[in-house]
Amino acid sequence: MVKIRTFDGSLRDARGIIEIDRATFADCPYSAEQIVALEADPGQYAWVAEQEGRIVGYVSAFATHSLAAGRWEVDELAVHPEAQGRGIGTALVARALKVGAGQPGLQEARALVAVKNLASQRVFLKN
Protein backbone atom coordinates (compact mmCIF):
# COMPACT_ATOMS: atom_id res chain seq x y z
CA MET A 1 0.00 0.00 0.00
CA VAL A 2 1.24 3.47 -0.88
CA LYS A 3 1.08 6.30 1.64
CA ILE A 4 1.13 9.92 0.45
CA ARG A 5 2.61 12.19 3.11
CA THR A 6 4.23 15.56 3.52
CA PHE A 7 7.97 15.73 2.91
CA ASP A 8 9.33 15.56 6.45
CA GLY A 9 12.49 17.62 5.95
CA SER A 10 14.76 14.65 6.58
CA LEU A 11 17.86 13.66 4.65
CA ARG A 12 16.18 10.26 4.16
CA ASP A 13 13.27 11.85 2.28
CA ALA A 14 15.68 14.05 0.30
CA ARG A 15 17.78 11.05 -0.69
CA GLY A 16 14.62 9.28 -1.80
CA ILE A 17 13.77 12.24 -4.05
CA ILE A 18 17.27 12.20 -5.53
CA GLU A 19 17.03 8.45 -6.19
CA ILE A 20 13.74 8.92 -8.04
CA ASP A 21 15.11 11.84 -10.03
CA ARG A 22 18.13 9.80 -11.09
CA ALA A 23 15.87 6.96 -12.20
CA THR A 24 13.53 9.27 -14.17
CA PHE A 25 15.05 12.61 -15.23
CA ALA A 26 18.71 12.33 -14.16
CA ASP A 27 18.99 16.10 -13.85
CA CYS A 28 18.84 16.90 -10.13
CA PRO A 29 21.74 19.28 -9.41
CA TYR A 30 21.15 19.27 -5.64
CA SER A 31 22.56 17.32 -2.74
CA ALA A 32 20.24 15.91 -0.10
CA GLU A 33 21.22 18.76 2.21
CA GLN A 34 20.34 21.33 -0.45
CA ILE A 35 16.92 19.72 -1.02
CA VAL A 36 16.21 19.88 2.71
CA ALA A 37 17.18 23.58 2.72
CA LEU A 38 15.07 24.36 -0.37
CA GLU A 39 12.02 22.58 1.04
CA ALA A 40 12.40 24.46 4.34
CA ASP A 41 11.11 27.60 2.59
CA PRO A 42 7.62 28.18 4.02
CA GLY A 43 6.25 28.87 0.54
CA GLN A 44 7.46 25.57 -0.86
CA TYR A 45 5.37 22.41 -0.44
CA ALA A 46 6.36 18.83 -1.16
CA TRP A 47 4.85 15.38 -0.70
CA VAL A 48 6.29 11.93 -1.08
CA ALA A 49 4.73 8.58 -1.85
CA GLU A 50 6.08 5.87 0.41
CA GLN A 51 5.67 2.13 -0.06
CA GLU A 52 7.13 -0.47 2.30
CA GLY A 53 9.45 2.15 3.79
CA ARG A 54 10.79 3.32 0.42
CA ILE A 55 10.11 6.66 -1.26
CA VAL A 56 8.63 5.81 -4.68
CA GLY A 57 7.37 9.21 -5.84
CA TYR A 58 7.26 12.91 -5.07
CA VAL A 59 5.58 16.14 -6.08
CA SER A 60 6.31 19.75 -5.17
CA ALA A 61 4.25 22.92 -5.51
CA PHE A 62 4.23 26.59 -4.61
CA ALA A 63 2.11 29.71 -5.06
CA THR A 64 2.99 32.46 -7.52
CA HIS A 65 1.34 35.82 -7.93
CA SER A 66 1.21 38.14 -10.92
CA LEU A 67 -0.90 41.14 -11.84
CA ALA A 68 -3.32 38.79 -13.59
CA ALA A 69 -3.79 36.02 -11.03
CA GLY A 70 -2.53 33.99 -8.14
CA ARG A 71 -1.52 30.52 -9.27
CA TRP A 72 -0.70 27.22 -7.66
CA GLU A 73 2.28 25.81 -9.55
CA VAL A 74 2.72 22.06 -9.48
CA ASP A 75 6.43 22.13 -10.07
CA GLU A 76 7.97 18.66 -10.01
CA LEU A 77 6.36 15.26 -10.27
CA ALA A 78 8.18 11.96 -10.53
CA VAL A 79 7.45 8.32 -9.78
CA HIS A 80 10.15 5.68 -9.75
CA PRO A 81 9.92 3.63 -12.97
CA GLU A 82 9.39 0.42 -10.95
CA ALA A 83 6.29 1.99 -9.34
CA GLN A 84 4.74 3.69 -12.37
CA GLY A 85 1.32 2.72 -13.68
CA ARG A 86 -0.21 2.23 -10.22
CA GLY A 87 -1.91 5.62 -9.74
CA ILE A 88 0.85 7.05 -7.55
CA GLY A 89 1.42 10.12 -9.74
CA THR A 90 -2.32 10.76 -9.86
CA ALA A 91 -2.54 10.53 -6.05
CA LEU A 92 0.43 12.88 -5.60
CA VAL A 93 -1.04 15.50 -7.93
CA ALA A 94 -4.44 15.19 -6.26
CA ARG A 95 -2.84 15.90 -2.86
CA ALA A 96 -0.96 18.90 -4.22
CA LEU A 97 -4.12 20.30 -5.85
CA LYS A 98 -6.15 19.79 -2.68
CA VAL A 99 -3.64 21.81 -0.66
CA GLY A 100 -3.45 24.46 -3.38
CA ALA A 101 -7.23 24.82 -3.42
CA GLY A 102 -7.05 25.83 0.23
CA GLN A 103 -4.51 28.60 -0.33
CA PRO A 104 -5.99 32.12 -0.20
CA GLY A 105 -5.87 34.32 -3.27
CA LEU A 106 -5.19 31.64 -5.86
CA GLN A 107 -7.45 31.51 -8.89
CA GLU A 108 -5.93 28.63 -10.83
CA ALA A 109 -3.43 25.81 -10.83
CA ARG A 110 -1.00 24.88 -13.55
CA ALA A 111 1.89 22.63 -14.38
CA LEU A 112 4.38 22.51 -17.21
CA VAL A 113 4.75 19.08 -18.75
CA ALA A 114 7.21 18.10 -21.44
CA VAL A 115 5.56 17.41 -24.79
CA LYS A 116 7.17 13.96 -24.93
CA ASN A 117 6.18 13.04 -21.36
CA LEU A 118 2.93 11.27 -22.14
CA ALA A 119 2.72 9.59 -18.72
CA SER A 120 2.72 12.97 -16.93
CA GLN A 121 0.20 14.35 -19.39
CA ARG A 122 -2.17 11.49 -18.53
CA VAL A 123 -1.71 12.10 -14.79
CA PHE A 124 -2.55 15.79 -15.06
CA LEU A 125 -5.53 15.15 -17.31
CA LYS A 126 -6.98 12.85 -14.63
CA ASN A 127 -6.83 15.64 -12.06
Buried (B, 14 or more C-beta within 10 A) or exposed (E): EBEBEEBEBEEEBBBBBBBBBEBBEEEBEBEBEEBBEEBEEEEBBBBBBBBEEEBBBBBBBBBEEEEEEBBBBBBBBBBBEEBBEBBBBBBBBBBBBEBBEEBEEBEEBEBEBEEEBEBBBEBBEEB
